[in-house]
Each structure stands twice: as structure tokens, then as C-alpha cells.
Amino acid sequence: MTMAKRGSWALSLLLALFAQASSAQPAAPAAEAPRTPPSGLAIMETPTGTPLEDILSGRAQPGFTPILESGIGTRGQPGTTIWLRLRVELPSDGRRLWLRLDRQAIESLRLHVPGPPVQMVAETGRGKAAEPDPEWPDAFLLPVPPELQGPTALYLEVDGEGFLNLHPELIPADELEARDRPSQRLYGALYGLLVLVFLAAIFRHFQRPGTGADKVVFATLAVGLACMANNGHLTALPLGSALAGIGPKVVPALWLLACAPLLWTSSYYAGLGKSSPDLQRVFSLAGGAFLALAVAAIFVPLFYLPQLQLATIVLIALVMLTCVVGLSLDPRQSRWGPMLVCLGVIAALVAQILALKQVLPITLMIRRGYELLLAVLLALYLVLPWIRQKLQARAARKRAVVPEKSTEEKIAIAREQLMLGLQSALMNAAEGDLEWIAYRRLLEGLKPVLPQLASAVVAMNYHHEDLMLVEPKSAEARYQLLLDQRAQLMKNLSRSKAPQQIAIDFDGPDGPLEQVQLAVIPLPIPKPGWGALLIERHADVSYSDDELDLCAEFAALATTAGDEAAAAMAQRQATEIDAESGVYKRELIDQSLRRLHEAAFLQHKPMVAMRVGLDQFGMLAPASVAPVMHELADLLREEVDYGDVIGRYGNDEFLVLMPGRQLGVARELADRLCQLVLKMTHPAPSSDGKFTLTIGLSATQPGERGPQMLMERVAKAVAKGRQYGGNQAQAVSSGTV
């Protein structure tokens, strides 16, 4: 899933969850005044100006029709007034009540009480200030006289145009703020998102013209005006009062006007200009047609306003369906977010019609949810191409062609990499790997700067060893044959001071080979040893003097690094390594003991110390001491784990430090060593020719801050083993033996 698609999903889900939370209604306290019961609602239509006295006296026919639901969907017509009768039980505690009706195309709303005498007690409507006055009013509110108590009939006179969904409710005054809070949140999110998209689209347009941000600007402006007109908030704008003065027809006119930029923006986002030019022209013509319909809607007689409202809902749904079809032709994954939002707008419009038919309950999200979805759609149209452009720019930067480096730059980089590679590799290399690593780095360092078929390093009697490295590995067999056939020639050429190039032929593994051009660069290996760096090319490709000098320089660097590493290794062995056994000297093993014991104490982990003594050491001839102790040290190295430390602790003893090891596991290792030492190849001076070991071991104890107590227990264990005749392992776990 691309980042653009993930962004569309995340934005849609976030706003949907917010809108769902904002539409939640607070629970009513148990002691509040009852809402209007369904059985107490009735409706009647009369000519405008019919007084309530005529209705109550029966002169106005046919009378009230009871409503079994909590509300009713009806139509308001010019010259007709809708009367609602509410039979309610008003509380007797004197609390102030408000009659609430969702904000819609209502011109005036009057509350009457039958008296006697019959009188109008409250009035509100379009253009009149609301009391209380929230930031974004969502309902018409009429105060109920506090002197009314008990069973009461209230009469609501409604003058409106078009489709009306009348659901009157009685709300205590202290509940009004909580009841209006969800709508304030939704309107804040809706208008805030529209303003944010509008400003970001303007910024995007001036930052990078031609990205379609100008279409988002006009679409956001049109949708915002239509939403504010539909919600009765146009008067909050500087010129909103002039638009509101057109009357209820301004709402469908603005929605039809918004359909045009929605079509154009969807067409641009889906890339129909490239993928389907014919369909793009259809979108353009349809947008122009909607502009004409918006102008024509202003001149539709009010009598046909319900039909105009229904046609507007159907046309918006058709526009969304058309956008879905256009977006489906977009091969990019970022089409799915806007497509889902368009389908959500269609579903929200259908839910609005079902709520008018009383099939669905009238809720805040059913009344205003499609507006929020349209704001989300415009946000996606702006943000997703922005994200897509950023990703494309990032991918272009990654695909950007890196300027070809000059020969001098390549050589400098190869020289630096060779030195760094030699230093890091030789620093941690084992004794027998120094020469191999140095010349392997030499072959790798020459490959990127020197065109070649193959290369090899031949070093004879270099640090008392013979070495041959070949790159690539598949050429090793024929270089071995070259060395067998022309060894004397290679040796003579390596004894010269300067690099040379020769044309040479020789027999390969599969028979005679064609003549090749071979560069022979002598390696600075002292006599009687000799060595050369061999680089192979086709016979018709010669080497320049600069290339030969470069090979000589790299070969000298590698040889010098190998010599210095070998010298450092020899000096380290002289100061740290016991010459007879090849393990750490007593000073180094004591340092390791203190360091490992401190780490075990701080980390609360065990550590085992094991002293290994050779029982027959006193019987050995002086010439046999070194080979016997070296073989015993090799046996210890093969059996201990990685991380264990071995050192020469005395003439006849070794000390093995095992951090993290339990005493029982170490005891098993000690018993195994007692068996393996019987198989040593060097004969023992005893009657049976077998060597035996006396092994003492102990583990650290909690609270011991130094290794002294540990080593005392190990010494007691060794003494106990020798007291019993040797050839055994003894473990001491505490201070007593």
C-alpha cells in the first residue's frame, strides 16, 4: 500500500471517528422533564393567516391529524401554514423549558397557548437572533412560559418552504448547552477543515501553478458557501445576508453551483485529460451545465421548491457517482480514498431521504454528514497529489544519475579505502591470517580502478609461509599452472626493482591458452623469499606507466601493512603470550580475573574459575616441557566456550575463567578434560605413558566484591585433589572444604 493511499485511509478514518463522536447525544438525567411523547403530536395545514381561535372552534377544517411517530416529514407551500399540536405534561417545579426544532427552511415559527385567551407566547425564524445564541446555531428555540404546568397543549405555527422534517422537543434550559455541544464540534470541524483546505490550496497554487490546486480553491469556496446556506449560517459572512435574502432557493442553487468545480476537480485528480480525453470533455460540459442550472434555480417559483430540493439531492448523488466512474479509470492506488468518500456521500444523501420518510431517526450526522464527507473529499484532492509529488521527487532524487568520477578521484577513493580496510582488518586478525588479509585487500582495492581479466598475488617464503591469492576464484587453477610452468621466470621478474609487462602464453587446465598481457609488480619481500602481483589483460591491451606505478604503490602499501601487523603481533606475543603454551601470561590472566569478576558482580551473574594442573610435570625433561604444555593448551582451547579466558598460572598449571557458567556445567567440563588428557600424543614419563590432571574449580558467591575468596577456594580444591592422589576434579562451592 502506497503512502498516498495510507494517507487517504488515515484522514478518512480520523474524520469519520470524530464526526461519529460529535454526533453522540448526552444521556438525559432521570429527573428531567419528559420529551414530547409520540401520542401527543398532531398536524394540520391551513391557509396562511388562519387564527388559532378558528382552529380550536372547529371553523378551520378538517382538524388535526394525530401522528404516531416522534416527528413527521412534510412540505411547506406558499400561502399555507403548518400547525403542530403538542400535548405534554409540564413539570410543576418551575424549571424553564425550551421548545426545540432542527434548523431548516422555516421562515417563521410561533408558539401559541390556548388560553383563555389564546395568545402567541414566543416567535423565531430565519434571520431572527437565536436565544440562547451559540456560535453556530443548529436549532430554532422557543421559550415555554414557566407558569404553564401539568397537562398542557402547545400549538406551533410553522411557515416554511420545501421539504420539512419536523421533530419538536421540549428541552430543559440547563440541558441546552450539552445538547448543542455535538453540533458545535461538527460545525467547527467542518468549517475549520474547509478553511484549512482553502488556504492550503491557495498556497499550493502559488507555490507550484498547474497542479490543480486552483480547482480545489473554487470547489472549496463553493462547497463552503453551500454548507453555510444549508445550515443557516450565511449571515455570519460579510456578504452572506445578501445571499440569504434570495430566500430558500439559494440552498439548492449553491449546491448546484458546487457540483461544477467538484466535477472539474475530480476530472483533474483522476488524470482524465491523459487517460480519457473524451470523458474529460464530458466532465467539462457537465460542469458548465451545472453552472447554468444554478442560475436557473434562482428563478424557480417557490411552489416548486420541494421538487427543486429533491432534484438537487439526486443530481449531487449523480455527480458523486460520475466522480466514482472517473476515478475508477485512474490506475494509481491513490484513487481508492476519494472513491470511498464519494460512495459515502451517496449513502449519506440516501439516509437523508429515508430520514425524511421517518425510516431512519433524524440525527446530526444524517442531516450534516454528507457536508463533512465533501470537505474530506476536497482535502484528499489537495493532499494526496501533494504527497504523490513529494514521493515522485524523492524517487527521482534516488534515481538521479551520479556524476562519473574522474580517474584521479577513483584512485584517491580506492587508496583511502585500501588503507582503512587494511587497518581495520589487520587490527583484529589472528596470527596466521595477517598476510592473507593484507593481499586480499590489495586485490579488492585494485579492481574498481584498474580494468583487468584477473589478478593474483604470489608470495613465497613470506614470513616463513607460501601464499597465492587469485581474483576471481575461477582463475585459480590456471594461475597455479602458470606458477608451475613459469615459476623461475616469475621469480626472476620479481627480483627486479621496477614493474614490468610481458606477453606470455602457457598451458591452462583445458589446454594451451591464447597469449595474454601480464603486468608483474615485484613485492618488497626480503630474500630468500620473493613475490609478485600479477594482473592479466588481453594481449592487445597494454599497461600505461601510470597504471604500473599505481599497482606498485598499492602493492607496497599492502606489504608494508602486513609487515607492520606481523611485527605488532610478535611484540604482543612477547609481552602478553606465554612462549611455551601460546596462552596469556600470569599478569594478563590476573587482569582478566579482576575485570571479569567485577563484571559478574555488577551484573549479578555467575563466574567459574578452574585451575588445571599437570600431575606429571615434575617428571618431564626440560626439552619436553614446551611441547607438552602447548598440546595441553590446545586441548583446553578446543573444549572451552567462546568468551572463556585461558592463561598460564604456574609452571604446571593453567587458569580458565568462565563468565556466565554454572558450577555444575563447569564440573562436567573438568571431568571431560580428565578423560581427554589421557589421549595426548606426547608420551608421559609415567609407567603407563599417560598424563593425568588435577583440577580445582569454584564459582563466585553473592556479596564477594573481589576475586580473593574465589581463588582461595580454587586453591583448596586443587590441594584436596592432589591430597587424594591427583587424576580428578574437585569443586568447592563455599568457604569450607
N, C-alpha and C positions, 0 to 999 in steps of 0.2 A: 504494500500500500504506500503510495507516494505521500510526501509531506503535505502537498496541497489537499489531497483527499482527507488525510487525517485532520488537517486544519478545518475543513468544512464540517466534518463529523463533530469535532470538538465544539465548534461555535454553535452548531445547531443544537447539540445536546445541552450545552450550558444554558442557552436562552430558553429552550423548552422547559428545562427543570426550573428555571427562575420564574417563568410565566405560570407554570403549574403551582409553584409555591405561592405566587402572588394572588392566585385566584382562590386560595383556600379561605373559607369563611370561618370566623371565630365562633366557638361554641357559645350558645346563649346561656346565661345563668338560669338556674331553676326558678327564681322568684320574679323573672322579668314579665312584662305584660305580654299576653298572648298575641301571636301573629294573626292576621285575618284568616279565619277558618274558611276552607273551600265552600262550605254550605252557606256562608254569609255573603257571597258575592253574586251580583246580578247586573245585567247590562241592558241599556235601552238607547235607541237612536231617535233624535227629534230634530226638527228644523232649528237652525241657529236662532237664538233669541227666545226660545220657549222657556217660560219661567218655571221654577221648581213647584210653585203652587199648582199649576195646571197638571203637572205630573202626579203630584200627591192627590189631587182631587179626582183624577181619572179622566180629565178632559183631553190630555195627551194620550193617544192610543199608539200601539196596543198595550203598553205597560212593560215592566221589567221582566227579563228572561233570566231565570237562575242559571248559574254557571257551576258545574260540578268540579272544575279544576281550580287551581290556585290563581289562574290568570286566563287570559284569552287573547288570541290574535285576531285583529280586525283591521278595517280600512277606514281611514279618515277622508271625507269628501268635502269640497267647498259647499257651504250652506248647510252642513249637517254637524250636529253636536252629539257627542257620545257621553252618556251618563252611566256612572258606575255607582251601585248601592252596596255599601259595606255594613253588614250587621255584625257588631263586635261587642265584646264585654270589656269595657274600660275599667282600669283599676281605680280603686277608691282611695289610694294613698296620696293622690295629688301630684304624682310624678308627671313631668311634661312628656308628651308623646309627639312624634312626627309621622306624618303620612309620607311614605317614600315611593317614588315611581321612577323606574330606569329612564335615563335621559334619551330622548328620541325626537322624531319630527312632530313635536307638540307646540302649537302656537301659544295656547294659554291653558292654565289649569286652575280651577277654582274649587274650593271646599265649602259645602253648604251643610247646615244642620236644619232639621225640620222645624225646630221651634216648639211651641209658637213663640214669636213669629218666625217664619222661615227667613234665614239670613245667611249671607256669604261671610265666612269667618277667615278665609285665607285665600291668597291668589299668587300664582307664579307663572312662569312660561319662558319662551325663548326671548333672550335679550334682557331679561329681568335679573337683577342681582340675587344670588342664592344666599340663604341664611340657614345654617352657618355656611361660610364661604371658604371651601377648600381650594387648594391651588389649582387642581384640575377637577371640576365638578363632574360627577358621573350620574347624578340623580336629581329629580325635582323633589323638593321638600316643602311640605305644608304643615304648619303647626296645628295641633289639635287643642282646642280650648281646654284648659285644665279643669273648668267647672263641670265638664261632661264626665259622668261616672255611671258605672253599671251598664246594662244593655242599652246600646245606642245604635242608631242608624246614621251613617255618614253618606253624603252624596257628593260625588266627584264629577265635575263638569269638565270634559276634555274636548278642546278644539285642536285638531291636528290634521295633517295631510299624509296620505300614503299609508303604507303598512305600519301598524302599531301593535306592539306586544305589551299588553297591559297586565302588570303583576303588582298591584298595590300592596304595601306592607306597612304595618304600624311598628315604629322603632322607638324605644325609649331614648331620651336625649343623651344619656350617658353612654349609649351604645353607638352613636353615630360615628364617632372618631374611629373606633375599632372596625366598624363596618366599611368605612371609606378607605381604610389603610391599604387593602389589596389593590384597589383601583388606582390609588396614588402611586403605588410601586410600579404597577404595569405601565401607566402613562409615563412615569419617569423613565422607565427602561425603554419604552417605545420612542419617545421624543429625544431622549439622550442618545440612543443608537442612531436615529436619523440625523441628528445634528453632527455626530461624530463622523458618520459616513460622508455627509455633505462636505464638511471641512477637509477630511482626508482626500476626497475625490478632487476638490479644488487644488489642494497641494500637489496631488499626483499629476494633475493635468499640466500645471505649470512646471513641475519638475521634469516630466517626460511627456510632451504632447504626442498625440497619436496612439495612446494606449487605451482609448475608450473611456477614460475617466470622465470626459465631458458628458458622455451619455449617462453615466451614473449620477452626475450632478443634477441634470434635468429630471431624471427619474426620481431621485430622492426628494427634490423640491416638489414635484407633482404628487407623489405619494404622501409626503408630509402634509400638504395642503388638504388632500382628500381625507386623510385621517383626522385632522383637526376639525374639518367641516362635519364629518360623520359623528365625531364625539361632542360637537357643540362647543369647541374651543377656539373658533376662528377669531372671536373678539379679543383674544389675547395677543394677536398680531397687530402691527401698526395699521395695515390696510385690511385687516380681517373684517371689520364692521361693514365695509363696502361690499365685500363678497357675501357676507351673511345677509345683507339687505336684499339679495336676489331672491331669498326665500328657500324653501326646502329643495327646490330643483338644483341648487348649487352642489348638493352632495353627489347625485349621480353624474352631473356634468363634470365635476372634478375627477371622479373615478374613471370616467371615460377618457378624460384628458390624460390621466396617469397611465392608461393602457398603452398609449403610443410610445413613450420612452421605455416602458417595460419591454415591449416587443423589440425595439431597436437595440436596447442594451443586451437582451438575450441573444439576438442575432449576432452581435459583435462578439459576445463572450464565446458562443459556440463555434465561431470561425466560419460561418456560412458563406462569407464573401469568397473564401478559398475552396471550401469543400462542396458547396451547393449554391452557386450564384443565382440560379433561378428561384430557389426558396428564399434567398436573401432579398430578392426583389419583392417577393410576396410579403415578407415581413415589413419592408419599407412602405409598400402601398397600403397594407393593413393599418400601419401606424398613422398614415395620412387620413385614412377613412375614420379612424377613431377621433382624430382632431376635429373633423367635420361633425361627427356625431356629438362631440362635447359642446360645440357651438349650437347645434340644433336642439340639444336638450334644454337649453335656457328658454327656448320659445315653445316648449310643450305645455299645453294647458294643464292647470293644476288637477283637473278632473282625471287626467290620465297619469298622474304621478305614481300610483301603485304599479301600473304596467311598466312605467319607466324604471322604477326601482327593481322590479323583477327582471326586466331585460338587462339592467346593468349587472346584476349578480350573475346572470347566465353568461354575459359577454366576458366578465372578468374570469369566470371559470374556463371559457373557451380560450382566452388569452393564455392562461396558465397551461392548458393542455397543448396549445400550439408551441409554447416555450419548451414543454417537455419533448415534443416531437423534434424541434430544432436542436435541443441539447443532446438528444439521443444520437444525432449524426456526428457529434464531436467524439473523435476516437480517444481523447485524453481521459484519464481516470478522474480528473477534477470535475467532470460533468455530473457525477452522482450526487454531490451535495446539493447543488441548485435543483436538480430534478426531483429529489425527495422533498425539498421545500415547496416547489410548485405543486406537487401532489398533495402536500399538507394544506396549502391554501384552498385547493378544490374541496378537500374534505371539510375544512372549516366553513366554507360557504354552504355546502350541503347541510352541515349541522345547524347553520343559522336558519335555513328554511324549515328544517324539522322542528326547531325550537318555536318558530312562528306557528307551526301546526300543533304545538303542545306535545309533540312526540318526545322531544328531549327537554330537560329542565333548562330554563334560561339562566346561564351563568356568565360570569365576566369573560371567561375565555371563549365561550361560544359567541358572545357579542363582539369581542375585540381581538380574538386570537388571530384571525387572518391578517389584521394590520401588523401585528408583531412578526408574523411569518414573512410578510412582504419586506419589512425592514431587514430581517435576517437575509433574505434573498439578495437585496441590494448590497449588504455587507459582503456576502460571498462573491458577488460580481466584481467588487472592488478589491478585496483582499486576496482571493485566490490567484488572479493574474499577477498580482504584485509578488506573491510568494513564488509563483511559477517563473517569473522573470528573474528573481533572485537566484533560484536554483539553476536556471539556464546559464546565468552569468558565472555562477560558481563552477558549473560543469565546463564551461568554455575556458575558464582560467586553468582548470585541471588539464584540459586537452591542449592548452596553448603549447606551441612548438618551442622547446627550449633552444635558445641560440647555440649554434655549434661552437664549441670551444676551440680556440686555436691550438696548434701543436705545442706551443710553449706552455699554455695553460694546462693542457692534458699532462705534460711531463711534470710540471710543478705539483699538480694534484697527486699523480702517481708516486712521486718522490716522497711527498708528505705522508701519504697512506702507507707506503712501504716502511717508513721509519716508525710511524705509530704502531703498525701491525707487528713489526719486529719487537719493539719494546714491550708491548702488552703480552705478546705470545711467549716471549722468552722469559719474562719475569716469573711466570708460574709453571714453566716447563720442568719436566723431570730430567734427570741427568742424561739419559740416553736419547732424549728427543730434541736436544738443542740444535744440532746440525740439520736434522731433517726439517724442523720448523723454519729455520733461517732460509734454507734454499727453497722450500715450498712457497714461502712468502715472496722470494725473488721471482719465481716463475709466474705467480699470480700478478705481481706488480708490473711485469713486462707485457702481459697480454693486451691490455687496453691501449698501450701507446706504441706498440711495435707489431705491424702486420706479420704473420707467420703461419706456417703449416703445423709446426710442432716445435717443442723446445725440451731441453734436458740439461741436468746438472750431473756431472761425473766428478766425484771426489774420492781419490784413492789415498789410503793411509792418512786420512784427515782425522786428527785426534785418535789415532790408532784404529780407525774403522774405515771400511769402504762403503761408499754411498752412491746410489744412482736414482734420480728422480726424473720422471718423464711426464710431460703435459702435451696432449691428452693421454689418458691411461692406455688407450687402444694402441698407441705408438710404442709402448714399452718393449714389445717383442723385437721389433726391427732395430731399435736403438741398442738392445742387448747384442744383436748380431753385428751391428756396426762396431761396437766395442770389441767383440771377439775377433772381427776381421781386421780392424784398423786401430787396434789399441796402441801400437808403437807410434803410429802417425799422430794420434791424438795426444799422446804423452809428449812427443817432440814439440808439437804446436803449443801445448800448454806451458812449456818451459820458456817460450819467448815472452817478451815483455808486452808486446802490443797485440791487440785483437786483429784477427785476420779473417778473410772469407775465401772459401775454396769451393770449386765444383767437384763433386765426388759422386761416385756410384758404388754400390755394394749389393750383396745378395740379401733380400729380405726373407721373411718366413714363407712366402709363396713364390720365390724365385728371384732372379735379378730385377733390380729396381731401376727406374729411369734416373738420370743424373739430377742431383739437387744442388742448390746453393746453400752452403753451410757456413754460418759465422761461428768462429771458435774464439771465445773470450777467455784468456787464462785466469784462473782463480789464484789469489795470493796465498797458496798453501806451501808451507816450507818443505824442503827436501827431507827425507826421501819421498814424501807424498807429492801428488800432483792432482790437478783438477781443471776442469774447463766447463764453461757454459756454452752449450750448443744450441743454435737457433736455425731452423730449417725453413727455406723458401723454395719456390720453383727455380729451375735452373736459369731461366731468363730474367729473374728479378734479383738485382744485386743490392748491396747494403751501402748506404752513404756513410761518410766518415762520422757525421753527427750521430747516426744510429749506432755505430760501433762504439763511439765514446759513451753514449748513454748506457749501452749494455755493460761496458766496463765499469762505469760509475755504480750502477745498481749491484753488480756482482761484488764490487769491493765493499759496498755498504753491508750486504748480507753476510759476507765472510767476516768482516770486522765485528759485526753484531754477534755472530756465532762465537767468535773467539773471546769476546768480552764476556758473554754469558757463561761460557765454559770456565773462564778464569774466575768469575764470581762464584760459580758453583763449587770450584775446587777450594776457594778460600772459605766458603761457607762450610764445606765438609771438614776442613781443617780445624775450624773453630767450634762447630756445633755437633759434628757427627763423629762417633767413635770409629776409629780406623779399623779395628778388628771385626766389629759386628755390623757396622753400617747403620746403627740406630743412634738416637740422641745420646749425648754425653750426660754425665751426672748433673752438671749445672743446669742444662736445658730441661731435664726431666723434673728437677726440683722447681723450676719456674712454672712449668706446666702444671705441676701438682698444686701449687698455690693458686694459680689462675682458675683451674677447673673446680677446685674446692670452693672458692669464693662464688663462682657462678652457680654451683649446686646449692649453696646455702641461700643465696638471694632468690633463686627460682624455686626453692623448696622441692628439688629433685634429687634422687639418689645418685651416688657415685661409688664405684668399687675400685679399690687399689689391690693389685695382685703382684706379689714378689715371686719370681720363678728362679730357683736355684738349681745348678747342675751338681748332682751328687758326686760325680767322678772327676770334678775339676782339679783337685789336688794331685791326681794321678797322671794328669796329662803332661806330655813332653812340651817344652816351650814352643817347638815348631808346630804343634797340633792345636794350640790354643786358638789362634786366629781362624782357621777353617772350621773348627768345631763351633765356636761362638757365632760365626757368621751363618752357619747352617741352622743353628738353633734360632737365631733372629729371623731368618727367612721362614721357619716353621711358625713362629709367633705371628708374623705379618700375614700369613695365609689364613690364620684362624680367627684373628680379631676382626671386629666390625669397623666400618668406616667411621672415623671420628675418634677411635681409640688411639692412645699415645703410648709408644714403646720407647724405653730408654735403658741404657746400661747403668745398673745401680751399684755394682761392685764387680770384682774380678770374675766371680762365678754367678752373678745374679743379674736378672732383668726386672724392671718395674713396668707393669702395664696399668695404665689409668683408663677406666671405662666409665665415662659420664653417662648418666641416664640408665645404667644397667642395674637390675635387681641382683641381690646376693645369690639367690638360688640359681639364676641363669649363669652367673659367673662361675659358680661351683661346678656346673656341668661342663663349662669350657675347660676348667682346670683338670677335671677327670679325663677329658678327651686328650688334653696335652700330655698327660702321663702315659697314655697309650700310644700316641703318635711318636713320642720321642724314642720309643723302642725301635722304630723303623729308620732311624738316622743312618745315612750311608757311611759316615766315618766310623770306623771301629772304636769301641770304648776300651780303655786299658783294663777293664774288669775281666773276670774269668769267663763270663758268658758273652763278652763283646757288646753288651747293650748299655746304653746310657739310661739313667733314671733322673727324675726331677722331684724336688721338694717344693711344694707351692703353698704359700700362705696368702690368705685374702680376707678382706673385711670391707664393710660398707660404712658410709658416713651415717652419723646419728643426729637426730634433731637437736639443735642448740649448739652444735660444735662450730665455732667461728674460725678455727684454724685446723690445719691438717695434722697437728702433732699427735692427737689422740688416735686418729685413724692409723698413722704409721706405727704407733706403738702396738696397736692390736695386730697389725700385719706382721710385725717382728715377732710377737708372741706366737702367732700361728706358725711361722717358719720354724721357730725354735722347738715348738711342740712336735712338728713333723719330723725334724731331724732327731729329736729325742727318741722317737719311735722307730728310727732306722731309715727314714727317708722313703723315696719312691711312693709319695702320697700327697694328697691335698688336704689342708686344714683351713677351716673357715672360722673366724671369731666374729660374733655379731655384737658383743658388748665388751665391757672392760675386764670381765673375768674370763679365765681360760679353763 
